[in-house]
Amino acid sequence: MSNRQGTDVILIGAGIMSATLGSLLKELVPDWKITVFEKLANPGEESSNEWNNAGTGHSALCELNYTVEKQDGSIDISKAIKINEQFQVSRQFWSYFVNNNLIGNPNEFIKQLPHMSLVQGDKNVEFLKKRFQALSNNPLFQGMEFSEDPKKLAEWIPLIMEGRTSKEPIAATKIDSGTDVNFGALTRKLFDHLENKNVAINYKHQVDDIKRTSDGLWELKVRNASGDVERHTAKFVFIGGGGGSLPLLQKTGIPESKHIGGFPVSGLFLVCNNPEVVAQHHAKVYGKAAVGAPPMSVPHLDTRFIDNKKSLLFGPFAGFSPRFLKTGSNMDLISSVKPNNVITMLAAGAKNMPLTKYLIQQLMLSKEQRIEELRDFIPSAKSEDWDIVVAGQRVQVIKDTAAGKGTLQFGTEVISAEDGSIAALLGASPGASTAVSVMLEVMKKCFPQHLKAWEPKIKEMIPSYGLSLVDNPELFHKLHSSTERALSLSDHQPIQVEDRSLELVGAH
């Protein structure tokens, strides 16, 4: 067993969250010593991996669950504005890294791609029209178009409209400034950058335990690739291990870790293996979630760019596995139940019977039944053109809130100790897209004493820091244009990609 090794900051998990926090801190305090522990052999292999998430630059341009219809019939767009602003912050941060040659080739991780919402039926068409009216007057959503004309829709989404015989009303919105983001590629780029900045990145290192020492530091018990145990201490620890964060947070014993549970949901996607079909679609098209389905199960047909190949994915189909990570253990869920959260977990089970029923139904689906659901989007879909890919595990947070015990949360949550010495990130969507805003929140909670000194540098990286873009439309347009240039989005030519796509296959 080796002696204790000390460092300033320990990041657990080599995903997009740790990559972002590490990169922020290295710009703000270059002399701080940062150490990373990742149980897998490479960065971005779990939730951040490009095959394990939707790759949507979540900016509420197409996700209907971020705009709720209120009882009076009006549309609440506050959540959509918040998520869009958070994505703009991410764009500014990535642009700073590209402009300063800290990472290269942005087209390897971000591409411009239309974002669309698609609905069927009178009631849904009416909702989409109201949503369009509420959003299109807002500077963040300028350029959004609405149509219920089948001819116009056939121009936008030929694959979806071809062979459609239903007489049911259909409508869509489209905004061309949406993006497809390969978070796996971005994570790998940021970790390459951190390695160049002398951050100690330890792959195949599993964190088994975390406890407070008498001198106020955090001590980690880490098992390396050879199975030897190492002890590492730090003044600050960030637990960014995706679904694996909850068990580690529980081991800290901090009061904030009590009365919190996790509910794992796995996902499956259908991936098109026919290049001719892939070439006919160029957008991310989001529909409406089925009744009883969790918001993360909103069906969508997505053009994706993975390994510079154009792919087409449909899903997600929800599944259930007791694991908290794809590479986790079947005991994860059971062992996360503790005396302090058992009532919270039981209350969640009782409250979420429709969700449980939905997950069981999803699990029972055959491939042909999944293809039937795909045919709502692509009437002419053929079963042999599509393969099933298992996506990442998501662990939804369960906690006691004003709404009652055992409330299932669908967002991302930062849990931190009162003294700011340790923080964990729990939850799922919109996750990666809002990583920069979420990590700024971690810094606000955990390093309040440094924020004033850090502010000028933060503003250099994120010019809109501390400002509302929706209240400063001129600043928004200026920054949107500059990030578009930095990330090579304005020069992106879909036609070129379409030409290449005929020789490319979407499944790996």
Order of alpha helices (4+ residues) and beta strands (2+ residues): beta-alpha-beta-beta-beta-alpha-beta-beta-alpha-beta-alpha-alpha-beta-beta-alpha-beta-beta-beta-beta-alpha-beta-alpha-beta-beta-beta-alpha-alpha-alpha-alpha-beta-beta-beta-beta-alpha-alpha-alpha-alpha
